[in-house]
Amino acid sequence: MNIKRYVYIASLLTMSIVLSMVEGLIPIPVPGVKLGLANIIILVMLYDFKTSEAFMVLIIRIILVGLLRGNIFQMPFFMSLCGGLTSFILMRIFSKIKFFSIIGVSVIGSIFHCVGQIAIAIILLETAQVVYYLPLIAILSTVTGVLTGIISRRFLSLKINEQFKVNKEKDGISE
């Protein structure tokens, strides 16, 4: 990987951190619900970069945002981590199925982010009662997933990443 590509990926990481911090300032009347703006970067990277690079940005962002918010290794951090991992796995799978558009993949990622968060909340809080919160946040996640999907589709259409896009056949990359 050349230095230009490293710098570009670092820039994407920085954008995802800034988006995550900014969305934390946006008041949403439902506790725990966010717009998922940082997911735009991960979603775009799933389409234009190696899976490992997108995964690296996701994990580093979650850790750094946890440090910046002062909640590293506390419940919000673990909820973000579990939601992010669950979302990433499902988005990776569905991004390879041509039937799903980037908006559909974004909605799937958004909903499964909530599923991952609820799963870890059940474990950490030692109660299954939080599962009753899932329908509400799943509905809201559908809306935010559509929004982030539309923004991601627009970002990809600008072809900003074209010089960094991974050509798996040409580069001999297997994932």
Secondary structure by P-SEA (a helix, b strand, c coil): ccaaaaaaaaaaaaaaaaaaaaaaacccccccccccccaaaaaaaaacccaaaaaaaaaaaaaaaaaaacccccaaaaaaaaaaaaaaaaaaaaaacccccaaaaaaaaaaaaaaaaaaaaaaaacccccccaaaaaaaaaaaaaaaaaaaaaaaaaaccccccccccccccccc
